[in-house]
Amino acid sequence: MKNLLSSLNRIFSKRFILPFEGRFTLALAAFSNREKQIFFGAMGVLVGTTIVLMLWVNKSYIVPVPTYGGTLIEGVLNTPAHINPLLAGGEIGSEADRDISALVYSGLLRAGANGNFVPDLAERYEISDDGLSYTFWLKEDLEWHDGEKITADDIVFTIKTAQDSRMKSPKRASWDGVGVEKINDLTVLFTLKKPYVPFLENTTMGILPKHIWENVDFNRFDTNKYNREPIGSGPYKIDAIKTTNQDGDEIPVSYTLNSFKKFALGRPYVNTIKFVFAKSEDDLVKMLKDGTVDAINSISHEQGKILSESGYRVEHTPLPRVLAVFFNQNEAPIFAESAVREALGLSIDKQEIINKALAGYGVLLDTLLPPGALGYEKTKEQKPLEERLTTARTILQKAGWSFSEQQGVWQKKTSKETLVLRFTLATSEAPELRAVVEELKTSWAKLGVPVDIRVFATGDFKETIVRPRKFDALFFGQVLGRDSDPYPFWHSSQRSDPGLNIALYANTRVDTILTDARGEEDEEDRLKLYKSFIKETSTDNPAIPLYAPEFIYLLPQKINGVSLESVTIPSERFLNVYRWYIETDSVWSIFTR
């Protein structure tokens, strides 16, 4: 051992000489001081240039890529009590319920960009040639947040629960008459009674874990603890719940969610999303300004404009909704005349209404299909208001109406009576709607048409005005959803409550178009049908479409990857949340391919 150590010591104590070292030393010794300065200067330039060149090359090929980390704090209205995909969308569900449900639960499919759907729990699906059967194959090795395996039993259980009338789920109507059958542990078959092209939208509904819910009595379905402590399979899972005691009740103050590593579409980049709950819009804005939260929504358009002008990041996108004035010819016979409906439409300054009532956050509409809908057409440039008012007066005069300067109204004499162009316009107490009807009243006053405004509390509005169809004219909104199917709003079969054809519109040609469109799988042919729908309804003018409102979302600059183009309701801002990111890493571009 001593000999070995001695040999190693001799080896490493030797001085190693590089090749040509002696010659280089001799040559350098022969240089004059001036020559040495020039030589070392040149070497310094060479080394510096090499370093700069390497840094430039590195920078040219380095790209930032998302990586895991960071926290987003959301401020939302209300507190959660029904974090359940079968309940959150109904009247008992709050905004907090819908937001957290969107993160905790996954469906077979997930809405993607441009009206497409992304496989979520599903690996793939097939539609039968007759459009009556939909077969879904689940991805393998899917897990719930508690580690249990996801199978076809969970899918069947969730659908049958939604269909159970005892549960009173708002999703029941979507699944009415749909058969669901387990083929094997990873395969589910849905059967329809007749073709319905928008059916895929149904399969985005969140799926419940059977092993958690199957033993919950239906009488406690909406009150059991799993509505507050949900277990799902979505991109985020509940980590912590902070509560406060108020009069003996534990009221949630915040929910903290962590990314789910086994999410079907891959672990989300943002590690943590925390929800802090507020009671009002003022509270939300205050929390944003004092830094308690990073992001808020569900604030007025005016407040959004103020915050945007103050330097906050505001993202916005049109919603698939049609805000319109609906005419009831049964209650007000004056609306039976197409000339009256056309003249009233021409005299409205729609852009001015959007600017005043929505702070500019709206898209002007001339047809009954909103932005994003198949068949939607951008509004043509409007003529000056005075020119349109002149045209409106001419239309009324040609239809036999004359303006009484003495009484300040338009009148028309018939064999039975003298008609007066005056009516009542009803709406709900929502601030936006109230602001719009005041603008409408002002617009029609310029035409010489006096209007009485009636504003109702939201609950009373639906029960006493909308459902029984007790109004002359109504300012109201249609929420068409992602499939933008106008059938529920304009088919004559939907004229009576609970149908949504509140204008009591009946046109056999439109009925045929809407029925055919629901079963037409070819998009080009369906587009032609919706173009025909627009043509027919634009001629009949059963309502005056005004605008589609925009969803506004205030969020921090640190969040990247956000896409709002598929949003139909506020909670859908989280559709691509698994692609959002805060932290980045730098890698050579060749490694990102």
C-alpha positions in Angstrom: 0.0 0.0 0.0 2.8 2.4 0.9 4.5 1.6 -2.5 1.3 2.4 -4.3 0.9 5.7 -2.6 4.5 6.6 -3.2 4.2 5.8 -7.0 1.0 8.0 -7.2 2.8 10.8 -5.5 5.7 10.7 -7.9 3.3 10.7 -10.9 1.2 13.7 -9.8 4.3 15.7 -8.6 5.7 15.7 -12.1 5.2 18.8 -14.2 3.3 18.1 -17.3 4.5 19.9 -20.4 2.1 20.8 -23.3 3.3 20.1 -26.9 5.1 23.1 -28.3 5.2 24.8 -24.9 9.0 25.2 -25.1 8.9 26.6 -28.6 6.1 29.0 -27.7 8.1 30.2 -24.6 11.3 30.7 -26.7 9.3 32.6 -29.4 7.6 34.8 -26.8 11.0 35.5 -25.1 12.3 36.7 -28.5 9.5 39.3 -28.7 10.2 42.9 -27.9 8.0 44.6 -25.3 6.1 46.3 -28.2 5.6 43.0 -30.0 4.4 41.4 -26.8 1.8 44.2 -26.3 0.6 43.7 -29.9 0.4 39.9 -29.5 -1.5 39.9 -26.2 -3.8 42.6 -27.5 -4.6 40.6 -30.6 -5.2 37.5 -28.4 -7.6 39.5 -26.2 -9.6 40.7 -29.2 -9.8 37.1 -30.5 -11.0 35.7 -27.1 -13.5 38.6 -26.6 -14.9 38.2 -30.2 -15.2 34.5 -29.7 -17.2 35.0 -26.4 -19.5 37.6 -28.0 -20.1 35.4 -31.0 -20.9 32.4 -28.8 -23.3 34.5 -26.7 -25.0 35.8 -29.9 -25.4 32.3 -31.3 -26.8 31.1 -27.9 -29.3 33.9 -27.8 -30.4 33.4 -31.3 -31.3 29.7 -30.7 -32.6 30.0 -27.2 -36.4 30.3 -26.8 -38.5 30.6 -23.6 -40.8 27.6 -22.9 -43.5 27.2 -20.2 -42.5 25.4 -17.1 -44.2 24.5 -13.9 -44.7 27.0 -11.1 -46.5 30.1 -9.9 -49.8 31.0 -8.3 -52.8 32.8 -9.6 -55.3 34.3 -7.1 -58.9 34.8 -8.5 -61.5 37.0 -6.9 -65.0 35.8 -7.6 -68.5 36.7 -6.5 -70.5 34.7 -3.9 -69.4 31.6 -2.0 -69.5 28.0 -3.2 -72.0 25.4 -2.0 -72.7 23.3 -5.1 -69.4 22.5 -6.7 -71.1 19.9 -8.9 -71.4 19.8 -12.7 -75.0 18.6 -12.3 -76.0 21.5 -10.1 -73.6 24.4 -10.7 -75.3 25.6 -13.9 -78.7 25.9 -12.3 -80.4 28.6 -10.3 -78.9 27.3 -7.0 -75.4 27.4 -8.4 -73.3 30.5 -7.8 -70.5 31.9 -9.9 -68.0 30.4 -7.4 -69.6 27.0 -7.9 -69.3 27.2 -11.7 -65.7 28.5 -11.6 -64.4 25.8 -9.2 -66.4 23.0 -11.0 -64.7 24.0 -14.3 -61.3 23.3 -12.7 -62.2 20.2 -10.6 -64.2 18.2 -13.1 -63.6 16.8 -16.6 -66.0 15.7 -19.3 -65.5 13.2 -22.1 -64.8 16.1 -24.4 -63.6 19.6 -23.7 -64.5 22.6 -25.8 -61.7 23.9 -28.0 -61.1 26.7 -30.4 -63.3 27.5 -33.4 -66.2 25.4 -32.2 -64.2 22.2 -32.1 -63.9 19.7 -29.3 -60.8 18.2 -27.7 -60.8 14.7 -26.3 -60.6 15.0 -22.5 -61.4 11.7 -20.6 -62.2 10.2 -24.0 -59.4 8.9 -26.2 -61.6 9.0 -29.3 -65.3 8.7 -30.4 -67.2 7.6 -33.4 -70.6 8.6 -34.8 -72.8 6.1 -36.7 -73.8 6.8 -40.2 -77.4 7.5 -39.2 -76.3 10.0 -36.5 -78.1 8.0 -33.8 -75.2 6.3 -32.0 -72.1 7.8 -30.4 -69.4 5.5 -29.1 -66.7 6.8 -26.8 -63.5 5.1 -25.8 -61.9 6.3 -22.6 -58.1 6.8 -22.1 -56.4 4.1 -20.2 -55.1 4.6 -16.6 -57.3 7.6 -15.8 -57.6 8.5 -12.1 -59.8 10.5 -9.9 -58.2 13.0 -7.5 -58.3 10.4 -4.8 -56.4 7.9 -6.8 -59.4 5.6 -7.8 -59.6 4.4 -11.4 -62.0 6.1 -13.8 -64.2 3.6 -15.8 -67.3 3.6 -18.0 -69.3 3.0 -14.9 -68.6 6.6 -13.8 -69.9 7.9 -17.2 -73.1 5.8 -17.1 -73.8 6.7 -13.4 -73.4 10.5 -14.1 -75.7 10.5 -17.1 -78.4 8.4 -15.4 -78.1 10.7 -12.3 -78.6 13.8 -14.5 -81.7 12.1 -16.1 -83.2 11.3 -12.7 -86.1 13.7 -12.1 -85.6 13.5 -8.4 -82.2 15.2 -8.7 -83.7 18.3 -10.4 -80.5 18.8 -12.4 -80.6 21.7 -14.9 -78.7 19.2 -17.2 -81.7 16.9 -17.3 -83.1 18.5 -20.5 -79.9 18.0 -22.4 -80.0 14.2 -21.7 -83.7 13.6 -22.0 -84.4 10.6 -24.2 -80.7 9.7 -24.6 -79.7 6.1 -23.9 -76.4 5.3 -22.2 -74.8 1.9 -22.0 -71.5 0.5 -20.8 -69.9 -1.7 -23.4 -66.8 -2.5 -21.3 -64.7 -0.7 -18.7 -63.4 1.7 -21.2 -66.2 2.0 -23.7 -69.6 3.8 -23.5 -72.4 3.9 -26.1 -75.0 6.8 -26.4 -78.1 6.3 -28.5 -80.4 9.1 -29.7 -84.0 8.9 -30.9 -83.3 11.2 -33.8 -80.2 12.9 -35.2 -79.0 15.9 -33.2 -75.8 17.4 -34.5 -75.1 19.6 -31.4 -75.1 16.4 -29.2 -71.3 16.5 -28.7 -71.7 19.6 -26.6 -73.5 17.5 -24.0 -70.4 15.3 -23.5 -68.4 18.3 -22.2 -70.4 18.0 -18.9 -68.3 17.1 -15.9 -68.3 13.4 -14.8 -69.0 12.4 -11.2 -67.1 9.6 -9.4 -69.5 6.8 -8.9 -67.7 5.4 -5.9 -68.2 8.8 -4.1 -71.8 9.5 -5.1 -73.6 6.2 -5.5 -74.4 5.9 -1.8 -75.6 9.5 -1.5 -79.4 9.6 -1.0 -81.1 11.7 -3.6 -82.7 13.8 -0.8 -79.2 14.9 0.2 -77.8 15.2 -3.3 -77.6 19.0 -3.2 -76.6 19.3 0.5 -74.0 16.6 1.1 -70.3 17.5 1.8 -69.0 16.5 -1.6 -70.6 19.6 -3.1 -68.3 21.6 -0.9 -65.3 19.2 -0.9 -65.5 17.8 -4.4 -63.4 15.0 -5.9 -63.1 15.1 -9.7 -60.6 14.4 -12.4 -60.1 17.9 -13.8 -56.9 19.9 -14.1 -57.0 21.1 -10.4 -57.8 19.4 -7.1 -58.8 20.9 -3.8 -55.9 21.4 -1.5 -57.2 23.7 1.3 -60.4 25.4 2.3 -60.4 28.4 4.6 -63.7 29.2 6.4 -65.0 31.6 8.9 -67.8 31.1 11.4 -70.9 33.3 10.9 -73.9 32.7 13.2 -72.9 29.0 13.7 -72.3 28.4 10.0 -68.9 27.7 8.4 -68.7 30.1 5.5 -65.9 29.7 2.9 -63.4 32.5 2.7 -61.1 30.9 0.1 -60.3 27.7 -1.8 -56.8 26.7 -2.8 -56.4 24.3 -5.7 -53.2 22.6 -6.8 -52.5 21.2 -10.3 -53.4 17.5 -10.8 -50.4 15.7 -12.2 -52.5 12.9 -13.7 -55.0 15.2 -15.5 -56.0 13.6 -18.8 -54.5 16.4 -20.9 -51.3 16.7 -18.9 -50.3 18.4 -15.7 -51.1 22.2 -15.8 -48.2 24.6 -15.7 -49.6 26.9 -13.1 -49.0 25.1 -9.8 -51.7 26.8 -7.7 -55.0 28.7 -8.3 -56.6 30.3 -5.2 -60.1 31.6 -5.1 -61.0 34.4 -2.7 -64.8 35.2 -2.4 -66.4 38.6 -2.5 -69.9 39.8 -1.9 -70.1 42.6 -4.5 -68.4 44.2 -7.5 -67.1 46.9 -5.3 -65.4 44.3 -3.1 -63.8 42.6 -6.2 -62.4 45.9 -7.5 -61.1 46.8 -4.0 -59.3 43.4 -3.7 -57.8 43.9 -7.2 -56.5 47.3 -6.4 -55.0 46.4 -3.0 -53.3 43.3 -4.4 -55.4 40.7 -2.5 -56.3 39.1 -5.8 -54.6 39.0 -9.3 -57.7 38.5 -11.5 -61.4 39.4 -11.5 -64.5 39.2 -13.8 -68.2 39.7 -13.5 -67.9 43.4 -13.2 -69.8 46.1 -15.1 -68.5 47.1 -18.5 -68.1 50.6 -17.3 -65.9 49.4 -14.4 -63.9 47.4 -16.9 -63.3 50.5 -19.0 -62.2 52.5 -16.0 -59.7 49.8 -15.0 -58.4 49.4 -18.5 -57.8 53.1 -18.8 -55.9 52.9 -15.4 -53.5 50.4 -16.9 -54.9 47.1 -15.9 -54.8 44.2 -18.4 -58.4 43.6 -19.7 -59.1 40.7 -22.1 -62.6 40.6 -23.7 -64.5 38.5 -26.2 -68.1 38.4 -27.6 -70.5 36.1 -25.9 -72.9 33.9 -28.0 -75.9 36.0 -26.9 -78.5 38.1 -28.7 -79.9 41.1 -26.8 -83.0 42.2 -28.6 -86.4 43.9 -28.5 -89.1 41.2 -28.9 -92.6 42.1 -30.1 -95.8 40.5 -28.9 -98.4 40.9 -31.6 -101.0 39.2 -29.4 -100.8 41.8 -26.7 -100.1 44.8 -29.0 -101.8 44.5 -32.4 -99.7 47.5 -33.7 -96.8 45.1 -34.0 -98.6 43.0 -36.5 -97.6 45.5 -39.1 -94.2 44.9 -40.6 -93.9 48.6 -41.3 -94.0 49.4 -37.6 -91.4 46.8 -36.7 -89.1 48.0 -39.5 -89.4 51.7 -38.7 -88.7 51.1 -35.0 -85.6 49.1 -35.9 -84.3 51.8 -38.3 -84.5 54.5 -35.7 -82.2 52.9 -33.1 -78.6 54.0 -32.9 -77.2 50.6 -31.8 -73.6 51.7 -31.6 -74.5 54.6 -29.4 -76.3 52.2 -27.1 -73.2 49.9 -27.0 -71.0 52.9 -26.2 -73.2 54.3 -23.5 -74.7 51.2 -21.8 -71.7 48.8 -22.3 -68.8 51.2 -22.4 -68.0 49.9 -25.9 -67.8 46.2 -24.8 -70.3 44.8 -27.3 -70.7 43.7 -30.9 -73.5 45.4 -33.0 -76.0 42.9 -34.5 -78.4 43.1 -37.4 -79.4 39.4 -37.4 -80.6 36.9 -34.8 -77.3 34.9 -34.7 -74.4 36.1 -32.5 -70.7 36.2 -33.3 -69.2 32.7 -33.5 -72.4 31.1 -34.6 -72.6 29.2 -37.9 -74.2 31.6 -40.3 -73.3 34.8 -38.3 -72.8 37.8 -40.5 -71.0 41.0 -39.6 -73.2 44.0 -39.4 -73.0 46.3 -42.4 -72.0 49.9 -41.9 -75.0 51.9 -40.6 -76.2 55.0 -42.4 -76.4 58.2 -40.4 -79.2 58.3 -37.9 -81.0 61.3 -39.4 -81.1 59.5 -42.8 -82.5 56.4 -41.1 -85.1 58.4 -39.2 -86.2 60.0 -42.5 -86.5 56.5 -44.0 -88.5 55.2 -41.0 -91.0 58.1 -41.2 -91.5 57.4 -44.9 -92.1 53.7 -44.2 -94.8 54.6 -41.7 -96.5 57.1 -44.0 -96.6 54.6 -46.9 -98.3 52.1 -44.5 -101.1 54.6 -43.7 -99.7 56.2 -40.6 -99.7 60.0 -40.0 -98.1 62.0 -37.3 -100.4 64.1 -35.1 -98.5 67.3 -34.2 -101.2 68.1 -31.7 -101.1 64.8 -29.8 -97.4 64.0 -30.6 -98.0 60.5 -31.8 -98.4 58.5 -35.0 -102.0 57.4 -35.7 -103.7 55.2 -38.3 -107.4 55.0 -38.9 -109.0 51.7 -39.7 -112.6 50.7 -40.3 -113.0 49.8 -36.6 -110.7 52.2 -34.7 -107.9 54.6 -34.7 -104.6 53.0 -33.8 -102.0 54.9 -31.9 -98.3 54.0 -32.1 -97.5 53.8 -28.5 -96.5 50.9 -26.3 -94.9 49.6 -23.1 -91.4 48.2 -23.0 -90.5 45.7 -20.2 -87.2 44.5 -18.9 -85.5 43.3 -15.7 -83.7 45.3 -13.1 -80.2 44.4 -14.3 -78.3 47.7 -14.6 -77.2 47.0 -18.2 -80.8 46.3 -19.3 -82.2 49.3 -17.5 -79.6 51.5 -19.2 -80.4 50.1 -22.7 -84.2 50.6 -22.4 -83.7 54.3 -21.4 -81.6 54.7 -24.6 -84.3 53.0 -26.6 -86.9 55.3 -25.2 -84.8 58.3 -26.3 -84.3 56.8 -29.8 -88.0 56.2 -30.4 -88.9 59.6 -29.0 -86.9 61.1 -32.0 -89.2 59.1 -34.3 -92.2 60.4 -32.5 -93.1 57.2 -30.7 -93.7 57.5 -26.9 -92.7 54.5 -24.9 -93.5 53.6 -21.3 -90.8 51.7 -19.4 -91.5 48.9 -16.9 -88.7 47.5 -14.9 -89.2 44.3 -12.9 -87.2 42.4 -10.2 -85.4 39.5 -11.9 -87.6 36.8 -10.4 -90.9 38.6 -11.0 -89.7 39.4 -14.5 -89.5 35.8 -15.5 -92.5 34.6 -13.7 -95.0 37.3 -14.4 -93.8 38.7 -17.7 -91.6 36.3 -19.7 -93.2 32.9 -19.1 -96.9 34.0 -19.5 -95.9 36.3 -22.4 -97.6 39.3 -20.8 -95.9 42.3 -22.5 -96.2 44.6 -25.5 -92.5 44.7 -26.2 -89.7 43.1 -24.2 -85.9 43.8 -24.0 -84.3 40.5 -23.2 -81.4 38.3 -24.0 -81.1 34.9 -25.7 -78.2 32.7 -24.6 -77.5 30.5 -27.5 -74.5 28.6 -26.1 -71.6 27.0 -28.0 -73.7 25.2 -30.6 -75.7 28.4 -31.3 -78.8 26.5 -32.2 -81.7 29.0 -32.7 -84.3 26.2 -32.6 -85.4 26.8 -29.0 -85.9 30.5 -29.6 -87.6 30.6 -33.0 -89.4 27.3 -33.8 -93.1 27.6 -33.5 -93.3 24.6 -31.2 -91.5 26.6 -28.6 -94.0 29.5 -28.3 -95.5 28.3 -25.0 -93.5 28.1 -21.7 -91.1 26.4 -21.0 -90.3 27.1 -24.7 -88.1 30.1 -25.3 -89.9 31.6 -28.4 -91.0 34.6 -26.4 -91.9 36.6 -29.6 -94.5 33.9 -30.3 -93.0 33.7 -33.8 -94.5 31.3 -36.3 -93.2 30.7 -39.8 -93.5 27.2 -41.4 -90.5 27.8 -43.6 -88.4 28.7 -40.6 -89.7 25.6 -38.7 -88.5 23.4 -41.5 -85.1 25.1 -41.7 -84.4 24.8 -38.0 -85.6 21.2 -37.9 -83.4 20.2 -40.8 -80.4 22.1 -39.4 -80.5 20.1 -36.2 -80.0 16.9 -38.1 -77.7 18.1 -40.9 -74.1 16.7 -40.3 -72.5 18.4 -43.3 -71.4 21.9 -42.1 -71.7 23.5 -45.5 -75.3 22.3 -45.9 -76.1 23.4 -42.3 -74.5 26.9 -43.1 -76.9 27.2 -46.1 -79.8 26.5 -43.8 -78.8 29.1 -41.3 -78.3 31.6 -44.1 -81.9 30.9 -45.1 -83.0 31.4 -41.5 -81.3 34.8 -41.4 -83.0 35.8 -44.7 -86.5 34.7 -43.5 -86.3 36.4 -40.0 -84.7 39.6 -41.4 -87.7 39.9 -43.7 -90.3 39.2 -40.9 -88.6 41.3 -38.2 -90.1 39.4 -35.2 -87.5 41.1 -33.0 -84.9 43.9 -33.3 -81.4 42.4 -32.5 -79.2 45.1 -30.9 -75.9 43.6 -29.8 -73.9 40.7 -28.4 -72.3 41.7 -25.0 -68.7 40.9 -24.4 -67.2 39.0 -21.5 -64.4 41.0 -19.8 -61.6 39.4 -17.7 -59.0 41.4 -15.8 -55.9 39.3 -15.2 -52.2 40.0 -14.4 -49.5 40.4 -17.0 -47.6 37.4 -15.6 -50.3 35.0 -17.0 -49.6 33.7 -20.5 -51.3 31.3 -22.8 -54.9 32.5 -22.1 -57.5 32.0 -24.8 -61.0 33.3 -24.5 -62.3 32.6 -28.0 -64.5 29.6 -26.8 -66.1 31.3 -23.8 -69.9 31.2 -23.6 -70.2 31.7 -19.9 -67.6 33.2 -17.5 -66.4 29.9 -16.0 -65.3 28.8 -19.5 -62.4 31.2 -19.3 -60.7 28.1 -17.7 -61.2 25.9 -20.8 -57.5 25.9 -21.7 -56.2 26.6 -18.2 -53.9 23.6 -18.4 -51.9 25.6 -21.0 -51.6 28.8 -19.0 -48.2 29.5 -17.5 -46.3 31.9 -15.4 -42.8 30.6 -15.2 -40.6 29.9 -18.2 -37.3 28.1 -18.9 -34.8 28.7 -21.7 -33.8 26.0 -24.1 -32.4 25.7 -27.6 -35.1 25.8 -30.2 -34.1 22.4 -31.6 -35.2 20.8 -28.4 -38.7 22.2 -28.7 -39.5 20.4 -32.0 
